[in-house]
Structures are given as structure tokens and as C-alpha cells.
Amino acid sequence: MSVSPATVSAWLDQLTPPPPPALHHRLRELLSADAHRPYADVPAVCLAAGEARLATLLAERATNRASALDLLAVDALVTYAFEAAADAPDTMERLAADSMIRIAEIPEAS
């Protein structure tokens, strides 16, 4: 049985396989405000950070090559949110439904 990391920051540092260095650095930046939060918050923190960055990118119409790292980071944050949520499978269905609704609403809010 593996031990869960204590915080969002520790979780990010323990990802296996680790993300490439540039992506890891960008994820750290996007999660910095919540790095101290407990590991149990990883799914919510990752989704919120991904949604926020996606909303900004869409509002700025920044979906070109120059924003590729941020687009990749958004994808990684959503993927990691569900990977972390797998530790509590009873929450997966609700997390999926809620995140689909919130992500689908982003273009309307932009």
C-alpha cells in the first residue's frame, strides 16, 4: 500500500512518470496558490486551475502555437484530476458530471 502525499505540492513532485520539466514548472505555477492544500483536494484544485487557465486562454483567444504549453497544462490538469480522483472512486461520477458542465460553460463566460 502506497502512502498518499500530504499536499498538492508533494503530489505534484511525486507524479509517476514525472511530466517533462517545462510542463512540471508550468503546473507548479498554475497550482501555486493551492500548493499547501491537502492531497484530498488534488482533484478539485487541478480542475479549478485548469478551468481558470482555459477560460483565460479562450478570453484572450490564445489558442495558437505560442500558448501550446498552457494548453498542454490545462489538459494535464484535467487528466491528473481524474487520476487522483481514482483514489476515491465513489466520487468519480459526480466529478465527471460537474467538470463537464463547468468546462462546457467556459466559452459562454468568456
C-alpha positions as CSV (number, residue, x, y, z in Angstrom):
1,M,0.0,0.0,0.0
2,S,1.5,3.3,-1.0
3,V,1.2,6.4,1.2
4,S,-0.5,9.4,-0.3
5,P,1.4,12.6,-0.4
6,A,0.4,15.2,2.2
7,T,-0.1,18.2,0.0
8,V,-0.9,19.3,-3.6
9,S,2.8,20.3,-3.9
10,A,4.0,17.0,-2.7
11,W,1.7,15.1,-5.0
12,L,3.0,17.1,-8.0
13,D,6.5,16.3,-7.1
14,Q,5.7,12.5,-6.8
15,L,3.9,12.1,-10.2
16,T,5.0,8.9,-11.9
17,P,6.0,9.2,-14.6
18,P,7.0,12.8,-14.0
19,P,5.9,15.3,-16.5
20,P,8.6,16.9,-18.7
21,P,10.5,19.7,-16.9
22,A,8.8,22.6,-18.7
23,L,5.3,21.2,-18.1
24,H,6.2,20.4,-14.5
25,H,7.3,24.0,-14.0
26,R,4.1,25.4,-15.6
27,L,1.9,23.1,-13.5
28,R,3.7,24.2,-10.4
29,E,3.0,27.9,-11.3
30,L,-0.7,27.2,-12.0
31,L,-1.1,25.3,-8.8
32,S,1.0,27.6,-6.6
33,A,-1.9,29.3,-4.8
34,D,-3.2,25.9,-3.6
35,A,0.1,24.1,-3.2
36,H,-0.3,23.9,0.6
37,R,-3.8,22.3,0.4
38,P,-4.2,18.6,1.4
39,Y,-3.8,15.8,-1.1
40,A,-7.5,15.0,-0.9
41,D,-8.1,18.4,-2.6
42,V,-6.0,17.5,-5.7
43,P,-9.0,16.7,-8.0
44,A,-10.8,19.9,-7.1
45,V,-7.6,22.0,-7.2
46,C,-6.5,20.6,-10.6
47,L,-9.9,21.1,-12.2
48,A,-10.2,24.7,-10.9
49,A,-6.7,25.6,-12.1
50,G,-7.3,24.0,-15.5
51,E,-10.7,25.7,-15.9
52,A,-9.3,29.1,-14.9
53,R,-6.4,28.9,-17.3
54,L,-8.6,27.6,-20.1
55,A,-11.1,30.5,-19.5
56,T,-8.2,33.0,-19.7
57,L,-6.8,31.4,-22.9
58,L,-10.2,31.5,-24.6
59,A,-10.9,35.1,-23.5
60,E,-7.6,36.1,-24.9
61,R,-8.2,34.0,-28.0
62,A,-4.8,32.5,-27.2
63,T,-5.1,29.1,-28.8
64,N,-2.1,29.2,-31.1
65,R,1.3,27.7,-31.0
66,A,2.6,30.4,-28.5
67,S,0.1,29.1,-26.0
68,A,0.8,25.4,-26.6
69,L,2.4,24.8,-23.1
70,D,-0.6,26.3,-21.4
71,L,-3.0,24.3,-23.5
72,L,-1.0,21.2,-22.6
73,A,-1.0,22.2,-18.9
74,V,-4.8,22.5,-19.0
75,D,-5.1,19.0,-20.5
76,A,-2.7,17.6,-17.9
77,L,-4.5,19.3,-15.0
78,V,-7.8,17.7,-16.0
79,T,-6.2,14.4,-16.6
80,Y,-4.4,14.5,-13.3
81,A,-7.6,15.5,-11.5
82,F,-9.3,12.3,-12.6
83,E,-6.2,10.2,-11.9
84,A,-6.2,11.5,-8.4
85,A,-10.0,11.0,-8.1
86,A,-9.5,7.4,-8.8
87,D,-8.3,7.1,-5.2
88,A,-12.0,7.8,-4.2
89,P,-14.0,6.0,-7.0
90,D,-17.3,6.8,-5.3
91,T,-16.7,10.5,-6.2
92,M,-15.8,9.9,-9.9
93,E,-19.2,10.1,-11.5
94,R,-20.1,13.3,-9.7
95,L,-16.7,14.8,-10.5
96,A,-17.1,13.9,-14.2
97,A,-20.6,15.3,-14.5
98,D,-19.7,18.6,-12.6
99,S,-16.5,19.1,-14.6
100,M,-18.2,18.5,-18.0
101,I,-20.8,21.1,-17.1
102,R,-18.3,23.7,-15.9
103,I,-15.8,23.2,-18.8
104,A,-18.6,23.4,-21.3
105,E,-19.8,26.7,-19.8
106,I,-16.4,28.3,-20.1
107,P,-16.8,29.7,-23.7
108,E,-20.1,31.3,-22.6
109,A,-18.4,33.1,-19.7
110,S,-15.5,34.3,-21.9
